[in-house]
Amino acid sequence: MTEKKHVDADDIEKADNIVNAEEIVNADDTESKDSAEGAEAAEAGTANAVDPAETGAEHIDVAAGGHKEKDRKEKKKLTAELAGLEAKNAELEKKLAEEKDRYARILAEYDNYRKRTSRELDGRYADGKADAWKGLLPVIDNFERALAAAPEDSDDPLRKGIELTYRQFKEQMEKDGVKEIETLGKDFDPELHNAVMHCEDEALGENVIADVFMKGYTLGDKVLRHSMVKVAN
């Protein structure tokens, strides 16, 4: 037979207090545990949170890096273009120098050509003028012979006509620069005179022209006709 134990009311109250104390302790432990887990979660959230200032800085750095890369490429492009322009400018300067040299040569050649042509034209004109007067010299000789043979009467119309024509010829000769070579009493000059006869004359010096058979003429530095003379001694 089972022995029944007598439970005192005080014992029951004590047991209830103990249970209540354990529940309070468990509640406190649970609350502490929850608080600890909440604190850890808060700390983790704080650690994982993104700072707006840091994010903005990162965006600025990325943007700055992009601008730098763009500026570098642009600078490289401009440098290449500048090098190309400098090379082209150097080539153009070289061509310009060549063209200037060619122009100077052409100008010098043209100037030489112009001077040479001018001299040739002057020479042709002088030669033509000289040839024209060479053909007229025999006419002058015939006028002088006619005057020598004509009567010395100043009223003779034939003589007057010959003298007038002869005078016009002489005036035109003087205008054109045709001059008579001096002969009588002058020393013989083989460049101007043609000796066709010699004579002995004590009154004249050696190689002095004693007589003139045909007058000679010059046109500038050209001899149109040598004087035909007789030289003494």
Secondary structure, 3 states (H helix, E strand, C coil): CCCCCCCCHHHHHHHHHHHHHHHHHHHHHHHHHHHHHHHHHHHHHHHHCCCHHHHHHHHHHHHHHHHHHHHHHHHHHHHHHHHHHHHHHHHHHHHHHHHHHHHHHHHHHHHHHHHHHHHHHHHHHHHHHHHHHHHHHHHHHHHHHHHHHCCCCCCCHHHHHHHHHHHHHHHHHHHCCEEECCCCCCECCCCCEEEEEEECCCCCCCCEEEEEEECCEEECCEEEECEEEEEEC
